[in-house]
């Protein structure tokens, strides 16, 4: 198949050569002569490749196995190594005249033409070699010859890449075969080591009997065939023929066939032995599990529940029945090959065979039924425990007080799991102690009141050890534990389990549970309690965080209240002298106390202007303080909304004229719309909105639109100013907040006008919001939605 592909590619290559030769630019005869020479050389290379393939196939034939020496281990057949095509040195060939010379060695020894053409050999976009051609001295290169050289280079690159991939495939196949042989060899070595401790296993048949054979046979002209499994030799078949009658070719072929059959059979036997060994290990593991399960079950039961007697009238515990005088028949109770008990028949004379069989059948049924009951009891126990864990987790997640949480957990744990006692220690890193935080029952509360604590470094305490080791510790017999520290308040403790409470990489404390029965706790109990403590730990962490947040929130509320009270008091203290200053400034400006010079008049006007600004600021702070303190009162009255807006535009028209802004009420507004609201506060809101629009608009327009939408009055104040970025539309309604916080901002203000306006609108039962694209020139629009009849909100709701 490879030869056909190679010939097909060669024919395609020479077809390209012929096509190029039909329309030459240079001398056609010389080009055709060079093509014929190249074709002849290619045919020679093809013949060499065929010979190499034949020699490689001949080397693949297995060589005859030499008879091993009697006292030496049989040598392993050599494994074929994958050939290596590319070495670390350069690989190349030079064609000059009629000879091909290999180029290998350092780069300085390679043949390099002086004025030839170099064409790279590429594969997958990477350069893997180079074709160098020295042109004839009698003429220069033509364009067609250069194209021909490029085509040859491309074909050579493809062929080299194919050879490399073929070599990689051969290497991978050789490695896979080597791994298979090694696997077979190791399995057979392990198999023989397990049976004969590396001794040979063999048998001899002499037409009369089969006898074990441990030494290698004396090979003196007989026929031998290797026994191979997956081409790995695992044995040897030797046949000593009759000297009087040589074996024919058919008999020799039969011997080879028998060797193959033996190889398959011994491999099947080995696999069967491995399967039997694995099954025996599985059965042993099952028996061990059954034995351990029944031992743990018996240890957890009362002795009165481990034996019963039936006297044809009733079933009684064995300890309440007198010992039988004579036991006539006994039969073990077996579960999965393990004896878990015994069925005995007493005072029964003349036991027949049928009776024995009946007792055996009854014992088998009883064994199966006992195992079923035990498994059902364990399943029911686990279901109850998981249900308890779920109940405790639900309780823990709903209690937000840490002390109540821990107390409810220990009380429920003791009650639901039927324990003698349960308590929780929490770690105090500052004091390096484990402080008792909650204990079940009256005893637990006494211990908590006494502030019972255990040092973290105490070696005798299993509570401290579980905390240090970060894993559950079980003691199923505290009386046999030399380092156990008994608690005088818990004298009936017989078994104890301590589970650390871990959240992330932090150990919060330990969960300690105790029982009055020895051997009460198992590894399964440890897993269940670990799950429980993990959920309790998370709930405790959440409860602590909630308590901290609640305390922080209370402090913030108190600080906010103190701030509001401070601002209200300071506003009153500041407004009183400021009103006096403004009043006297008005008196002096009216020249009631005498004439003023021009400079004095200008100074007093500045005093009056800045005083008015300061008074406005103080009023805003006082209004915000009143709103937050819930002391802002509204005086509801009935009025026309357009009249209020006309009053607002009249008061702000001078400021709009200074900034060359057009301020107007849209003609389509509802002229007859009347509402019930606090006229003074609504005028304050509209003044804030209009002044804010004028402040951020220069040489633009501010329009006001009023309309009715159902039972709501709708007001829109639209400007063509700089606009508000969309992500700051809610920021402008926060106290003391400016969108432009830089030191070079053009518009001033305290940042209280819009927050106060929103609070006032919300106190009326309405809503205030803003819309803007943030594009300069498109401006912003502030919307006010008010009920026709004001719905006065509670101060707390307005504050919220």
C-alpha positions in Angstrom: 0.0 0.0 0.0 2.9 2.3 0.8 4.6 1.6 -2.5 1.4 2.4 -4.4 1.0 5.7 -2.6 4.7 6.5 -3.2 4.4 5.7 -6.9 1.2 7.8 -7.2 2.9 10.8 -5.7 5.9 10.3 -8.0 3.7 10.2 -11.0 2.0 13.4 -9.9 5.3 15.1 -9.4 6.6 14.1 -12.8 3.3 15.1 -14.4 4.0 18.6 -13.0 7.5 18.5 -14.4 6.1 17.6 -17.9 3.5 20.3 -17.7 6.2 22.9 -16.9 8.4 21.5 -19.7 5.7 22.0 -22.4 6.1 25.8 -22.2 9.7 26.5 -21.3 11.3 29.9 -21.4 14.9 28.6 -21.7 16.3 25.6 -23.7 13.7 22.8 -23.8 16.1 20.0 -24.7 18.3 20.7 -21.7 15.4 20.9 -19.3 14.0 17.6 -20.7 17.4 16.0 -20.2 17.5 17.1 -16.6 14.0 15.8 -16.0 15.0 12.4 -17.4 18.0 12.3 -15.2 15.9 13.2 -12.1 13.3 10.5 -13.1 16.0 7.8 -13.3 17.4 8.8 -9.9 14.0 8.7 -8.4 13.5 5.1 -9.7 16.8 4.1 -8.2 15.7 5.6 -4.8 12.4 3.7 -5.1 14.3 0.4 -5.7 16.5 1.1 -2.6 13.4 1.8 -0.5 11.9 -1.5 -1.6 15.0 -3.4 -0.6 15.1 -1.7 2.8 11.5 -2.7 3.4 12.3 -6.3 2.5 15.3 -6.4 4.8 13.2 -4.9 7.6 10.5 -7.6 7.1 13.1 -10.3 7.2 14.4 -9.0 10.5 10.8 -9.2 11.9 10.7 -13.0 11.6 11.2 -14.6 15.0 14.6 -16.3 15.4 14.8 -19.9 16.7 14.8 -20.1 20.5 18.1 -21.5 21.8 17.7 -24.2 24.4 18.3 -22.6 27.9 20.9 -24.1 30.2 19.7 -26.4 32.9 20.6 -24.2 35.9 20.0 -20.7 34.4 16.8 -18.8 34.1 15.3 -18.9 30.6 16.3 -15.6 28.8 13.6 -13.2 27.7 13.2 -12.6 24.0 14.6 -9.3 22.9 12.1 -6.5 22.6 12.1 -4.5 19.5 13.2 -0.9 19.9 11.6 1.8 17.8 13.9 3.2 15.2 15.0 6.8 15.3 14.9 8.7 12.1 16.2 12.1 13.2 19.5 12.4 15.2 20.9 15.3 17.0 23.3 15.9 14.0 22.3 17.4 10.7 20.6 15.0 8.2 21.0 15.8 4.5 22.1 14.7 1.1 24.0 16.3 -1.8 23.4 15.3 -5.4 26.3 16.3 -7.7 27.0 14.7 -11.0 25.8 11.2 -10.8 26.4 10.6 -7.1 24.5 11.2 -3.9 26.6 12.1 -0.9 25.2 12.0 2.7 25.7 15.2 4.7 26.0 14.6 8.5 28.0 16.4 11.0 28.5 20.0 12.2 27.0 22.8 10.1 30.4 24.1 9.0 31.0 20.9 7.1 27.8 21.2 5.1 28.1 22.0 1.4 27.0 25.6 0.8 26.7 26.9 -2.8 28.0 30.3 -3.4 25.4 31.7 -5.7 22.7 29.1 -5.7 19.1 29.2 -4.7 17.8 28.2 -1.3 14.3 27.0 -0.8 13.0 26.1 2.7 11.3 22.8 3.5 8.3 23.5 5.7 5.8 21.4 7.7 2.8 22.8 9.5 4.1 26.3 9.1 7.6 25.5 10.5 10.9 25.2 8.7 12.3 21.7 8.9 15.1 21.9 6.3 16.4 23.5 3.2 17.0 22.7 -0.5 20.1 24.3 -2.0 20.7 24.2 -5.8 23.7 25.4 -7.6 22.8 26.5 -11.2 24.8 25.6 -14.3 27.7 27.9 -15.0 26.7 28.5 -18.7 23.4 30.1 -18.1 21.3 31.9 -15.4 18.2 30.6 -13.6 14.8 31.1 -15.3 11.5 31.9 -13.6 10.1 28.5 -14.6 13.0 26.7 -13.1 12.6 28.6 -9.8 8.9 27.6 -9.7 9.9 24.0 -10.5 12.3 24.1 -7.6 9.6 25.4 -5.2 7.3 22.6 -6.3 10.0 20.0 -5.7 10.6 21.5 -2.2 6.9 21.3 -1.4 6.7 17.7 -2.4 9.8 16.9 -0.5 8.4 18.6 2.6 5.2 16.5 2.4 7.2 13.3 2.0 9.5 14.1 4.9 6.5 14.9 7.1 4.8 11.7 6.1 8.0 9.7 7.0 8.2 11.5 10.3 4.6 10.7 11.2 5.1 7.1 10.0 8.2 6.8 12.3 6.2 8.3 15.2 3.4 5.8 14.6 5.9 2.9 14.5 7.5 4.1 17.7 4.1 4.4 19.5 3.1 0.9 18.3 6.4 -0.5 19.5 6.0 1.2 22.9 2.4 -0.2 23.2 3.6 -3.7 22.4 6.5 -3.4 24.8 4.0 -2.2 27.6 1.7 -5.2 26.8 4.6 -7.6 26.9 5.8 -6.1 30.2 2.3 -6.4 31.6 2.0 -10.0 30.6 5.4 -10.8 32.0 4.8 -9.1 35.3 1.4 -10.8 35.7 2.9 -14.2 35.1 5.8 -13.5 37.4 3.4 -12.4 40.2 1.2 -15.5 39.5 4.2 -17.9 39.7 5.5 -16.2 42.8 2.2 -16.6 44.5 2.1 -20.4 43.8 5.7 -21.7 43.8 7.8 -18.8 45.2 9.5 -18.3 41.8 10.1 -22.0 41.3 9.4 -23.5 37.9 6.0 -25.2 37.3 6.1 -28.0 34.8 4.6 -31.4 34.0 5.9 -34.5 32.1 3.7 -36.9 30.2 5.1 -40.3 29.2 2.0 -41.9 27.7 1.3 -43.5 31.0 0.9 -40.7 33.6 1.4 -37.0 34.2 3.9 -36.1 36.8 5.2 -32.8 38.1 8.4 -31.6 36.5 10.6 -29.0 38.2 13.9 -29.1 36.3 14.5 -28.1 32.8 14.5 -31.1 30.3 17.6 -32.3 28.7 17.2 -31.1 25.1 18.9 -33.6 22.9 17.4 -33.3 19.5 13.8 -33.1 20.4 11.2 -30.6 19.2 10.5 -27.5 21.2 7.9 -24.9 20.9 7.6 -21.7 23.0 4.4 -21.1 24.8 3.6 -17.4 24.2 0.8 -15.1 25.5 0.6 -11.8 23.6 4.1 -12.6 22.1 5.5 -12.9 25.6 7.1 -16.3 26.4 5.6 -17.9 29.5 6.7 -21.5 29.0 8.2 -24.2 26.8 6.7 -27.3 25.2 9.3 -30.0 24.5 8.6 -33.3 22.7 11.0 -36.2 22.6 10.2 -38.1 19.4 10.7 -41.8 18.8 14.1 -42.3 17.2 12.7 -45.1 15.1 10.2 -42.8 13.4 11.0 -39.2 12.7 8.2 -36.6 12.8 6.5 -35.5 9.7 5.8 -31.8 8.8 2.1 -32.3 9.6 3.1 -33.6 13.1 5.4 -30.7 13.6 2.6 -28.3 12.7 0.3 -30.1 15.1 2.9 -29.6 17.9 3.0 -25.9 17.1 -0.8 -25.8 17.2 -0.8 -27.7 20.5 1.6 -25.1 22.0 -0.8 -22.3 21.0 -3.7 -24.1 22.6 -1.7 -24.6 25.8 -0.8 -20.9 25.8 -4.5 -20.0 25.6 -5.5 -22.5 28.2 -2.8 -21.5 30.8 -3.7 -17.9 30.3 -7.4 -18.7 31.0 -6.3 -20.6 34.1 -4.3 -17.7 35.3 -7.1 -15.2 34.7 -9.5 -17.6 36.5 -7.1 -17.8 39.4 -6.9 -14.0 39.6 -10.7 -13.8 39.5 -11.0 -16.4 42.3 -8.4 -14.5 44.3 -10.3 -11.2 43.9 -13.6 -12.9 44.8 -12.0 -14.4 47.9 -10.8 -11.0 48.9 -14.3 -9.5 48.3 -15.9 -12.3 50.4 -13.4 -11.7 53.2 -14.1 -8.0 53.2 -17.9 -8.7 53.3 -17.4 -11.1 56.2 -15.2 -8.6 58.0 -17.8 -5.9 57.5 -20.6 -8.2 58.8 -18.5 -9.3 61.8 -17.7 -5.7 62.7 -21.2 -4.5 62.2 -22.7 -7.3 64.5 -20.0 -6.6 67.1 -20.8 -2.9 67.1 -24.5 -3.8 67.3 -24.1 -6.2 70.2 -22.0 -3.6 72.1 -24.7 -1.0 71.8 -27.5 -3.4 73.0 -28.4 -4.3 76.5 -27.4 -7.9 77.4 -31.1 -8.8 78.0 -31.7 -8.2 74.3 -29.1 -10.6 73.1 -30.8 -13.9 73.9 -34.3 -15.2 74.1 -36.0 -18.5 75.0 -39.3 -20.0 73.7 -41.0 -22.7 75.9 -44.0 -23.4 73.7 -46.0 -20.8 75.6 -44.1 -17.5 75.5 -40.9 -15.8 74.6 -38.8 -14.5 77.4 -35.3 -12.9 77.7 -32.7 -15.6 78.3 -31.6 -14.2 81.6 -35.1 -14.7 83.0 -35.2 -18.5 82.1 -33.5 -21.2 84.1 -30.6 -22.9 82.4 -31.7 -26.0 80.5 -30.6 -29.3 81.8 -29.6 -30.8 78.5 -29.1 -29.3 75.0 -29.8 -31.9 72.4 -29.3 -29.9 69.1 -27.5 -26.7 68.2 -27.1 -24.9 64.9 -25.1 -21.7 64.2 -26.8 -18.6 62.9 -24.7 -17.5 59.9 -24.8 -14.3 57.9 -22.5 -14.0 54.9 -20.2 -16.7 56.3 -19.9 -15.2 59.8 -21.5 -16.8 62.9 -23.6 -14.2 64.7 -25.4 -16.5 67.1 -26.7 -19.9 67.8 -30.0 -21.7 67.7 -30.3 -24.4 70.4 -33.0 -27.0 71.2 -33.1 -28.3 74.8 -34.8 -31.3 76.5 -35.7 -33.0 73.2 -35.0 -36.7 73.1 -34.7 -38.9 70.0 -33.8 -36.1 67.5 -34.5 -37.4 64.0 -32.9 -36.5 60.8 -36.0 -34.6 59.6 -35.9 -32.6 62.9 -32.2 -31.8 62.3 -33.0 -30.6 58.8 -35.9 -28.6 60.1 -33.7 -26.9 62.7 -31.1 -26.1 60.0 -33.8 -24.5 57.8 -35.2 -22.5 60.7 -31.7 -21.3 61.6 -31.1 -20.2 58.0 -34.4 -18.3 58.0 -33.7 -16.7 61.4 -30.3 -15.6 60.3 -31.7 -13.9 57.2 -34.5 -12.3 59.2 -32.1 -11.1 62.0 -29.8 -9.4 59.4 -32.8 -7.8 57.7 -34.1 -6.5 61.1 -30.6 -5.1 62.0 -30.3 -3.4 58.6 -33.8 -2.0 58.9 -33.0 -0.8 62.5 -29.8 0.9 61.3 -31.6 2.5 58.4 -34.3 3.8 60.7 -31.7 5.1 63.1 -29.8 6.9 60.4 -33.1 8.4 59.0 -34.0 9.6 62.4 -30.6 11.1 63.0 -30.6 12.9 59.6 -34.1 14.2 60.4 -32.8 15.5 63.7 -29.8 17.1 61.9 -32.2 18.8 59.5 -34.4 20.0 62.4 -31.4 21.3 64.3 -30.1 23.1 61.2 -33.5 24.7 60.6 -33.6 25.9 64.2 -30.1 27.2 64.1 -30.7 29.1 60.9 -33.8 30.9 62.4 -32.2 32.0 65.7 -30.2 35.2 65.4 -29.1 35.5 69.1 -25.8 33.5 69.6 -26.6 32.5 73.2 -30.1 31.3 72.3 -28.8 29.5 69.3 -26.3 27.4 71.2 -28.7 26.7 74.0 -31.4 25.4 71.6 -28.8 23.3 69.8 -27.6 21.5 72.9 -31.1 21.0 74.3 -32.4 19.6 71.1 -29.4 17.4 70.6 -29.7 15.8 74.0 -33.5 15.3 73.5 -33.5 14.0 69.9 -30.4 11.8 70.1 -31.2 10.4 73.6 -27.9 11.5 75.1 -26.9 11.9 78.7 -25.4 15.3 78.2 -24.4 17.8 75.5 -22.5 21.1 75.7 -20.6 23.5 73.5 -17.2 25.2 74.2 -16.2 28.3 72.3 -12.6 29.3 71.8 -11.2 32.4 73.5 -8.0 33.2 71.7 -7.0 36.0 74.0 -7.1 33.8 77.1 -6.1 30.6 75.2 -9.0 28.7 76.8 -12.2 26.9 75.7 -15.1 28.6 77.5 -18.3 26.7 78.1 -21.0 28.6 76.2 -24.0 26.4 76.4 -24.9 23.2 78.3 -28.1 21.0 78.2 -30.4 20.8 81.1 -29.9 22.1 84.6 -26.4 20.7 84.9 -25.3 22.6 81.8 -26.7 25.9 83.0 -24.9 25.4 86.3 -21.6 24.8 84.5 -22.2 27.9 82.3 -23.0 30.0 85.3 -19.7 28.8 87.0 -17.9 29.9 83.8 -16.4 26.4 83.3 -13.3 26.6 81.0 -10.5 24.3 79.7 -7.1 25.5 78.7 -6.3 24.8 75.0 -3.0 23.2 75.9 -4.3 20.7 78.5 -3.1 17.3 77.4 -5.5 15.2 79.6 -8.6 16.9 78.1 -10.1 15.3 75.0 -12.0 18.6 74.5 -8.7 20.5 74.1 -7.2 17.7 72.0 -10.1 17.7 69.6 -9.7 21.5 69.3 -5.9 21.2 68.6 -6.1 18.2 66.2 -9.2 19.5 64.3 -10.8 16.1 64.2 -13.5 14.1 66.1 -12.4 12.0 69.0 -14.4 9.1 70.4 -13.9 7.4 73.8 -16.3 4.5 74.1 -15.2 3.6 77.6 -14.1 6.5 79.8 -13.4 4.3 82.7 -10.6 2.5 80.7 -9.2 5.8 79.5 -6.2 6.8 81.8 -6.2 10.5 80.8 -9.9 11.0 81.1 -10.9 13.8 83.5 -14.3 13.0 85.1 -16.8 15.8 85.8 -18.4 15.6 89.3 -21.6 17.0 87.9 -21.8 14.2 85.2 -21.0 11.0 87.2 -22.8 8.6 84.8 -20.8 9.3 81.7 -19.6 6.1 80.1 -18.8 7.2 76.5 -17.9 10.6 75.0 -17.4 12.1 71.6 -16.0 15.6 70.8 -16.3 17.2 67.4 -14.6 20.5 66.4 -16.7 23.3 65.1 -14.9 24.6 62.0 -15.8 27.4 59.6 -13.3 27.8 56.7 -9.9 27.5 58.4 -11.0 28.8 61.8 -12.0 26.5 64.7 -14.8 28.3 66.6 -15.0 25.7 69.4 -16.0 22.1 70.1 -19.3 20.2 70.4 -19.1 17.6 73.3 -21.8 14.9 73.7 -21.8 12.1 76.3 -23.8 8.9 76.9 -24.6 6.6 79.8 -23.9 3.5 77.7 -20.4 2.3 76.8 -19.6 1.9 73.1 -22.4 4.4 72.2 -20.6 6.3 69.4 -19.3 5.0 66.1 -17.5 6.5 63.1 -20.9 7.0 61.4 -22.0 9.0 64.4 -18.9 11.1 64.0 -19.8 11.8 60.4 -23.3 12.8 61.3 -22.2 15.1 64.2 -19.5 16.6 61.9 -22.3 17.6 59.5 -24.3 19.0 62.3 -21.5 21.0 63.8 -20.6 22.4 60.4 -24.1 23.8 60.0 -24.2 25.0 63.6 -20.9 26.7 63.1 -22.1 28.6 60.0 -25.3 29.6 61.8 -23.2 30.8 64.8 -21.0 32.8 62.6 -24.0 34.4 60.9 -25.6 35.1 64.3 -22.4 36.8 65.5 -22.2 38.9 62.3 -25.9 39.8 62.7 -25.3 40.9 66.3 -22.3 43.0 65.3 -24.3 44.6 62.5 -27.2 45.3 64.8 -25.0 46.9 67.3 -23.3 48.9 64.6 -26.6 50.0 63.2 -27.8 51.1 66.6 -24.7 53.2 67.0 -25.1 54.7 63.6 -28.8 55.6 64.4 -27.7 57.2 67.6 -25.0 59.1 65.9 -27.5 60.2 63.2 -29.9 61.4 65.9 -27.2 63.3 67.7 -26.1 64.8 64.4 -29.7 66.0 63.6 -30.1 67.4 67.0 -26.8 69.2 66.8 -27.6 70.6 63.4 -31.0 71.8 64.5 -29.5 73.5 67.6 -26.7 75.1 65.7 -29.0 76.3 62.9 -31.1 78.2 65.4 -28.0 79.6 67.1 -26.6 80.8 63.8 -29.8 82.1 62.3 -30.6 84.4 65.2 -27.5 86.6 64.9 -27.5 86.4 61.1 -31.0 87.8 61.0 -29.8 90.7 63.1 -26.8 91.3 60.8 -29.1 91.3 57.7 -31.6 93.6 59.4 -29.0 96.2 60.4 -27.5 95.9 56.9 -30.9 96.8 55.4 -31.2 99.8 57.8 -27.8 101.2 56.8 -28.5 100.7 53.1 -31.7 102.7 53.5 -29.5 105.5 54.9 -31.6 105.8 58.0 -28.5 106.4 60.1 -26.9 108.8 57.6 -25.6 109.0 54.0 -23.3 106.3 52.5 -20.4 106.6 50.2 -20.3 104.5 47.0 -17.7 102.1 48.5 -19.7 101.7 51.7 -22.9 100.9 49.7 -21.1 98.3 47.6 -19.6 96.6 50.8 -23.0 96.5 52.5 -24.6 94.9 49.4 -21.9 92.2 49.4 -22.6 91.7 53.1 -26.3 91.4 52.4 -25.9 89.0 49.5 -23.5 86.7 51.3 -25.7 86.9 54.4 -28.8 85.8 52.4 -26.8 82.9 51.0 -25.7 81.8 54.4 -29.2 82.2 55.7 -30.5 80.0 52.9 -27.8 77.4 53.7 -28.8 77.4 57.4 -32.5 77.1 56.5 -31.7 74.0 54.3 -29.7 72.4 57.1 -32.5 73.1 59.6 -35.1 71.7 57.2 -33.1 68.5 56.7 -32.6 68.2 60.4 -36.3 68.6 61.0 -37.2 66.0 58.4 -34.7 63.4 59.8 -35.9 64.1 63.3 -39.6 63.7 62.2 -40.5 67.2 63.3 -41.4 68.6 59.9 -45.1 69.6 59.8 -47.1 70.3 56.6 -49.8 72.8 56.3 -52.2 71.5 53.7 -54.2 74.0 51.6 -56.0 74.0 48.2 -54.5 76.1 45.3 -53.9 76.1 41.6 -50.6 74.6 40.6 -50.0 76.9 37.6 -50.3 80.0 39.9 -47.5 78.5 42.1 -45.3 77.8 39.0 -45.9 81.4 37.7 -44.8 82.7 41.1 -41.6 80.5 40.9 -40.8 81.7 37.4 -41.3 85.3 38.5 -38.8 84.9 41.4 -36.2 83.2 39.2 -36.5 85.2 36.0 -33.8 87.6 36.9 -31.3 84.8 37.5 -32.3 83.2 34.2 -31.8 86.5 32.4 -28.3 86.8 33.8 -27.3 83.5 32.2 -29.2 84.2 29.0 -31.7 81.4 29.6 -35.3 81.3 28.4 -37.6 80.3 31.3 -41.3 79.6 30.6 -44.3 77.3 31.3 -45.2 75.2 28.3 -48.4 76.4 26.5 -50.0 72.9 26.6 -49.9 72.8 30.4 -53.1 72.3 32.4 -54.1 75.8 33.5 -56.9 74.7 35.8 -55.3 71.8 37.8 -55.7 72.3 41.5 -54.1 70.2 44.3 -54.1 70.0 48.1 -50.6 70.4 49.5 -48.3 72.6 51.6 -48.0 75.6 49.3 -44.9 76.9 51.0 -43.0 73.6 50.8 -44.1 72.9 47.2 -42.9 76.4 46.3 -39.6 75.5 48.0 -39.4 72.3 45.9 -40.1 74.0 42.6 -37.6 76.9 43.4 -34.9 74.3 44.1 -35.6 72.5 40.8 -35.8 75.7 38.7 -32.7 77.2 40.3 -30.8 74.0 39.8 -31.8 73.9 36.1 -30.7 77.6 35.7 -27.4 76.9 37.5 -26.3 74.2 35.0 -27.7 75.8 31.9 -26.1 78.7 30.0 -27.7 80.3 26.9 -30.3 77.6 26.8 -33.9 77.2 27.9 -35.8 75.8 30.9 -39.4 74.7 30.3 -42.0 73.6 32.9 -44.9 71.3 31.9 -48.0 70.5 34.1 -50.6 67.9 33.4 -53.0 65.6 35.1 -52.6 61.8 35.0 -55.5 60.1 36.7 -55.4 61.1 40.4 -51.9 62.4 40.1 -50.4 65.8 39.2 -47.4 65.5 36.9 -44.7 68.3 36.7 -41.7 68.2 34.5 -38.8 70.7 34.6 -36.6 70.3 31.5 -33.4 72.1 30.7 -30.8 72.1 27.9 -27.7 72.2 30.2 -24.7 69.9 30.7 -26.8 67.0 31.8 -26.2 64.3 34.4 -24.3 61.0 33.8 -26.8 58.1 34.0 -24.9 56.4 36.8 -25.2 59.6 38.9 -28.9 60.1 38.6 -29.5 58.8 42.2 -26.3 60.3 43.6 -27.7 63.9 43.1 -30.4 63.1 45.7 -27.9 62.3 48.5 -27.1 64.8 51.2 -24.0 67.0 50.6 -23.3 65.3 47.3 -22.2 67.0 44.1 -21.7 65.3 40.7 -18.7 67.5 40.0 -16.5 67.1 43.2 -13.4 68.8 41.7 -11.9 72.0 43.1 -12.5 73.7 39.8 -16.2 73.1 39.5 -18.2 76.1 38.2 -21.5 75.5 40.0 -21.7 76.0 43.7 -24.1 74.7 46.3 -24.3 72.6 49.4 -25.9 69.5 47.9 -29.0 69.8 50.1 -31.6 71.3 47.7 -32.5 68.1 45.8 -32.4 65.8 48.9 -34.7 68.1 50.8 -37.0 68.4 47.7 -37.3 64.6 47.4 -38.1 64.2 51.1 -40.8 67.0 50.9 -42.4 65.4 47.9 -42.3 61.9 49.5 -44.0 63.4 52.6 -46.8 64.4 50.4 -47.1 60.8 49.1 -45.4 61.6 45.8 -42.2 60.9 44.0 -39.3 62.9 42.6 -36.8 61.5 40.1 -34.5 62.7 37.2 -33.7 61.5 33.7 -30.7 62.4 31.6 -28.5 60.9 28.9 -25.4 62.8 30.2 -24.8 64.4 26.8 -24.1 68.2 27.1 -26.8 70.1 25.3 -29.5 67.5 25.9 -29.8 68.5 29.5 -31.8 66.9 32.2 -35.5 66.5 33.2 -36.7 66.4 36.8 -40.2 64.8 37.3 -42.5 65.5 40.2 -45.5 63.2 40.7 -48.0 64.4 43.4 -51.4 63.1 44.4 -54.3 65.6 43.8 -55.2 65.2 47.5 -52.0 65.0 49.6 -51.4 61.7 51.4 -49.4 62.8 54.3 -46.7 60.2 55.2 -45.5 59.4 58.7 -42.2 61.1 59.5 -40.4 57.8 59.9 -41.7 56.7 56.4 -40.7 60.0 54.9 -37.3 59.7 56.4 -36.9 56.2 55.1 
